[in-house]
Amino acid sequence: MIDNPNDPSLRSFIDVSPDSPFPIQNLPFGVFRRDKNSYPHIGIAIGDEILDVSELTEAAPQFLKWPAFLQLNLWHDLSNILGITPTFWREIRQQVSQLLRYDNPALRDNPKLRQRVLTRRSDVRMLMPCHIPNYTDFYSSREHATNVGIMLRGKDNALMPNWVHLPVAYHGRASSIVVSGTDIRRPHGQTKADDADLPTFGPTKSLDFELEIGTLIGTPNDLGTPIPTSQAAEHVFGMVLVNDWSARDIQKWEYQPLGPFLAKNFATSISPWVVTLDALEPFRVAGPKQDPEPLPYLRCEGNWSYDIQLEVWLQTAKMTEPVRISATNAKHLYWNICQQIAHHTINGCNLQTGDLLASGTISGPTPDSLGSMLELAWKGTRPIQLPNGETRVFLQDGDRVTMTGYCQGPGYRVGFGEVTARVLPAVEFGN
């Protein structure tokens, strides 16, 4: 049998279309519930199916070799798996790859076992993949930072002096991270019009999305022990799509001097399937040239950007199908995940298993590759024209935002699926 699970020639006995995000070369991990009364199970996506890893471990333990201490906790979420070692992650992915091969009869020719351990993705409810103890949001797209800087400070002062020297970030709120499919309620907060003397309170009028990718930390580091760029990838289990919702008018009033607060902590959506770094390995590419050269602790050997094609789709309450409003690529990120992790820990900060490190809004160099409505509609001056005659400068109640991402291989895709949510009206406060 072939030992390389990334081999483009690999095929599964399960039919997988060329445009499916989940071929045998991917095998992302997720957590799902078969029905509202069932326990969460760990699964691995393959085409339109899910291999129920929890059920397989119970029914046919010879196929997957788990450490003994994991047996009792296996089916709750991915937290226990994330915190082991990259070697273990690779071995499990390889074992599953071999089990699903078209020429391996072990599961293929066992209909009773197949019925027990395979289930349609459309028949389950996806859950949060793991407990996320901490959340950090970076600001790693030069195009996005430049665009926002132009809006706030003008073209000559678009980037703050520190931006090209370090990966700027802030600590977000982990408790309001939700899985794809969870609708988002329009938040309240203080805002202040430019010509007003005092602020007012009410629902945001400038609700926005932010197209990002997120890194889930696997193996933690000890307090006081920085992670060098050369070792950073060994601490990463995988990646998810992130929509970091933003209330721009609330943020404009509150962010000085300490940055975003209520404008960002009300919700962050993530996709349910975690794509491992090993599955993304064939799609590593060189990132943008960094000038000036970073300080030594931020320098990287090799290519650590990823050729992930990203799209944003919008469907209003009056539309029967969504329309794509943005298409960009993760390779535009100026600061890569190794640099983000090295900077995050250089002062001795200890990352924990399940920590989410988001990239910040990913924008490209063209008008149709911008990762937020703030940019697409350029602060409200260029309304987005939709096919049904509607326009948008920010999100309205009933709008659904869906983000997708994938890497294109020769005849197959390694994808993330989607992260989607609908905007619900703000809660009405009584007197």
Secondary structure as UniProt FT lines:
FT   TURN            5..6
FT   TURN            8..9
FT   TURN            18..19
FT   TURN            24..26
FT   STRAND          29..33
FT   TURN            36..37
FT   STRAND          41..46
FT   TURN            47..48
FT   STRAND          49..52
FT   HELIX           53..59
FT   TURN            61..62
FT   HELIX           68..70
FT   TURN            71..76
FT   HELIX           79..82
FT   HELIX           86..100
FT   TURN            102..103
FT   HELIX           105..108
FT   HELIX           111..117
FT   STRAND          118..120
FT   HELIX           121..123
FT   STRAND          125..127
FT   STRAND          135..138
FT   HELIX           142..153
FT   HELIX           155..157
FT   TURN            161..165
FT   STRAND          169..171
FT   HELIX           174..176
FT   STRAND          177..179
FT   TURN            180..181
FT   STRAND          184..185
FT   STRAND          188..191
FT   TURN            194..195
FT   STRAND          200..203
FT   STRAND          207..208
FT   STRAND          210..217
FT   TURN            223..224
FT   HELIX           229..235
FT   STRAND          236..243
FT   STRAND          246..247
FT   HELIX           248..254
FT   TURN            256..258
FT   TURN            262..266
FT   STRAND          268..270
FT   STRAND          274..276
FT   HELIX           277..280
FT   HELIX           281..283
FT   STRAND          284..285
FT   HELIX           296..298
FT   STRAND          305..306
FT   STRAND          309..315
FT   TURN            317..318
FT   STRAND          323..329
FT   HELIX           330..332
FT   HELIX           337..345
FT   TURN            346..347
FT   TURN            353..354
FT   STRAND          356..358
FT   HELIX           367..369
FT   HELIX           373..376
FT   TURN            377..381
FT   STRAND          384..385
FT   TURN            387..388
FT   STRAND          391..392
FT   TURN            397..398
FT   STRAND          400..408
FT   STRAND          413..424
//
